């Protein structure tokens, strides 16, 4: 796959998730669409959205429930694209959503592989390809970014780093949709800053692409370690999302 083909696949998936056309992300003008459930959306999404903003850098596509369309339109047309996804501006949207029992919840940056930068890095530890059958005993807190206990059936492929017989790092990917698999990675604290995460992430991304799928990586932009790992592994920023959830949902996450 070329970089353009990778981006095209990602935009097609984002369009499925948002209930819009892929070309909407390339327009200069912002776009409001009504959110809808779709069996081909990323498996972990709770659709329809109340309010979800997506940008590939050109504009904002806002996927919303009908009664929020005018509110969100005023917001995304008032501020620049980048500022809509950060403070102090997003407080204006948060305040406007409060009467509907909603609050800004998720803010994330998504990364796609750069075929010219992606490479199989070494880290000085044995690296092994792992499969679903190998994960059974690994659903533990130390591997919670690499594997998801709530969606075990989606964890399809991984790479482990071993110090002798000890697993010290793990990258796993979940088949979150038909054409794209999401990568997560964990390294034991005492083994960090040794290049293990980048070696695992890069190897796994290559393995995913060899299977005809597009690997993608998600990080909060404040998670410097994770963002550095994405870049070192050969990933580059591709799109951003900001999602509002119910007040109860947000309060539960804060407990």
N, C-alpha and C positions, 0 to 999 in steps of 0.2 A: 504493500500500500504506500502511496505517496502521502506527503503531509496534507495536500489538498483533499485527497480521498478521506483521510482521517477526519479532517474538519467537516467535510460534507456529511459523514456518518454521524458525527456528534450533533450537528445542527438538525439532522433529521430526527434524532432521538429527542433533542430538546423540543422540537416542534410537536412530537407526539405527547410529550409530558405536559406541554403548555396549551395544547389544542390550537395550534396555529400552523402556518406554512413555514418551511425552512427559510424561504426567502425573506420572511419578516425580520429575521435577525440581521439582515444586510441593508435594510432601509435606513435612510437618514432620519426619518420621522419616527417618533415613539408609537407603539401599538398597544391597544387594549383589546384583549380577547377574553371570552368567557370560558372559565375552566370546565373541564368535563372528565369523567372517568374514562380510562382507555386501558384495555387488557394488555397492550404492548408497552405501557409506560414502565419506567424503572420500578422494580418490584417493591421497593421500600417507601415509595411515595404514597401519601394518603390523599387521594383525589376524590372529588374535585378540590382544588386549592381554595382557600379564602382569599389569599393575596400572595402572589409569588412574582418577584421581579427577576428577569433574566437579561443579561447583556453580554454580547460577544465583542463589545467595544464600540459598536457603531451607534446603537440606540438602546432603548429599553422595551422589551416585550413584557407586559404585565398581564398575567393570567389570574383572573379574579372572579368572584361570585357577582351576580348582576347588580346588586344594590351598592356595591363598592366601586363600580366602574367610574363614576364621575369624580369621586373623591381621589382615587388613585390617578386618574387622568390629570387632575389639577396638580397633583404632587410631581409626577414625572415630567410635566411640561414646565414646572416652575424652576427646577434646578438642573444643572448639568448632569450628564449621565453618571460620571464618576461620583459626584457629590451626593447623588440619590442613595448611594450604598454606604454612606458613612455619616458620622456625626459631624456637625450638629444638625445637618439637614434631616436625617431620617427620624429625628424626634418629632418633626412636624407630621410625618406619616403616622408615627406611633400614636400621637395625640388624636389624630383624626380617626384612627381605628378603635380607640378605647371605648367609645359608646357602643360599638358592636361586639364588645367582649373579646377583642383581639389585641395582640401585642407582637412587635417584631421579635422573632425567635431565632431563626437560623440565618447566618451570614457566612458564605463560603466561597472560596476560589477553587476552580476546577482546572486541572492540567491534562494536556494531551501529549503523547510522545512526539518528539522531533526525530524523524528517521535519520537525520544526519548527526544527531547527538547521542542517540540511544546506543549503549554498548554494554558488553558483558564485563563488568569490573571485577577485579579480584580484591579480596579483603584479608587473606591469610588464613581463612578457616574453610573447612570442607563445606561445599554447597551441594544440597541434594534437592532434586525435584520431588515434590510431594503431591499426592492426590487425595480425593475425598476419604478414602479408606484409611489414610494416615492421620486424619484429623481427630479421630474419635476421642482420644485422650487429651486433646490440646485445647478444649474449650474451658480455659482457665483465665483468670484476670490478666495475667501477664501477656496473653496473646489476644486481648479483646479488640485491638485495632485490626489485626490480621484476619481474625475469624469472628463470625457473629453467631452466637448460640441460638438466637431467636430465629435465624434463617439458615440453619445448617445445610439445608438442601441446596442452597445457592453457592456454597463454598466448594469450588470445583478444582482448584489448582493452587499450588503454593511452592515456595522455595524456603528451605531451612538452612541455617548456618550452624555448624556443629564444632564444638571444642571437645574433641574425642567423641564420647557418646552423649555429651550434654548439648541439648538444643539451646543456643544462645541468641538466636534471632530468627524471626519468621515473617515472611511476606505471604499473604494469601489474597486470592481474588474471588469475588462473588459474581455469579452470572446474573447481574442485575437487570439485564434486558437482552434482547436477541443478539444484538451486534456489539455490545459494549460490556466489558467486565471491569469492575472496580477493584483497585489494589489498595490494601492497607498493610502496614508493617509495624512490627514491634521488635525491640532489642532489649535484652536484660540490662538494667542500669549499669552494672559493672563492666559491660562490654560495649558501651556506647562510645561514639567519637573515634571509631576504628575503621570506618568505611563499610561496616556490615550492612546497614540499612540500604545504602546506595547500591551495593553489590546485589542484594536480594531483590530490590525493586527493579533494577535494570534487567536482571536475569528473568524475572517473572514477566516483565513487560514483553520481552523478546519471545518468551514461550507463548504468551497470549496471542501475539501477532502471528506466530507460526501456525496457530489454530484458526486464523482468519477472523479474529476478533480484535476490537479496538480497546486497549487498556486505558483506563482513566484514573485519575488520582485527585482526591479532594482534601483540602486543608483550610483551616481558618487562617486568614492572612496574618493574624497575630502569632501563629504557631511557627516561629522562625525556624526551628529545627526541622519541622516537617516540610516547609517550603524549600529550605536549602537541600533537603534530601531529594525532593522532586526535581529541582534544577540539576543537581549533581548526577541524578540517574538518567537524565536525558529528556525530562518532561519540560514543557513550557506552558505558561498561563494561557488559557483558552477562553473561559467564560466565568461569570460570577452570578450568584443567586442570592436573593434575600427573601425570606419567607415569614409570613405572619401566621401565628397559631393562636388557639384560644388562650385566654388568661389562665384557665385552670391547667392547661398543658404546660405553659411556661412556669407556673408556680410549682408544679410537680417536678419539673426538671431542676428547679433551684433548690429543692429539698436535699 
